Amino acid sequence: MLFRIEEGVFQMFPQFCRGVVMAAGIDNSRPSAELERLLREQEETMRQDPAIDPATHPRLLAWKEAYRQFGSNPNKFTPSIVFLAKQVKSGKAVRSISPAVDAFNIISIRHVIPCGGDDMNSVEGDVTLGRAVSDETFAPIFKLEEIEHPDPGEIIYVNRKTKRVLCRRWNWRNADFSKLAPETRNLAINVDGMMPAIGRAEIEEAAATYLFTTWTQRIPRLNFSSIHDGMIGDVPRTPTHADERGTSVSDVRVYRRANVKAERILPRPGIKRRQALVIAAAMVCA
């Protein structure tokens, strides 16, 4: 499977940077009291921080402006992180859903950035962040019968082969077919940032935190100084076409839960992903 960001996205948003966190063999079925505690702590930290105002915070304004750039009204179609910040600042608790979802909500609140995830067993082939043609199809989460078509030029997360949309308006609303559920075993999490409102180093930190927080409740001490455009470590980016930037699950370095110190190892024949938790991360920036 390849995760692509089409060049048109970077042409319109040269300040955009995405971290992709992938995990195989997870157990998302059991609630985590520790993650729920961390979620409540992070909510309270945001709630008490006077600098985080949904109307003026630079990271929230950056996403509102991005929506306007691709023709979407952020007041009508609220960016996910703006919605989350408004909910928290109004005093409402973010619902604990599952370890995978709770963890990316913690990261979103802590860093004031949008995060989202998908069950990759539901996807046939590659996934792409690109601009909509409007012949793609989208069924909103928990609304299987409501088939929609994205607006032309809208930023969507999509399987170009099947034309099924995983998320509309960049991070506004997820599809039902790829939602994270208790039975999810293999997933991909997107950690997005618009620079310079957030620095690349902090986006990398957010991705690293998600890597281990979800299933070990430990944040690793990882050196991200060798991250290049595309993926972690010294593995070069592997674009599929001249006008695309992408990273392949089979190419990125992986981290295994059995090694809490997160020794870096390359995927090799013999690793059976269903027998051990395997997690990996990559960065793709302009």
Secondary structure, DSSP 8 states (H G I E B T S, - for coil): -EEEEEHHHHHH-TTEEEEEEEEES---SS--HHHHHHHHHHHHHHHH-TT--TTT-HHHHHHHHHHHHTT--TTTS--HHHHHHHHHHTT-------HHHHHHHHHHHHHT--EEEEEGGG--S-EEEEE--S--BB-BTT-TT--B---TT-EEEEETTTTEEEEETTTTEEBSTT---TT--EEEEEEEEETTTS-HHHHHHHHHHHHHHHHHS-------TT-BTTBSTT-----SSTTEEEEETTTS-EEETT-TT---B---TT--TTTS-EEEEEEEE-
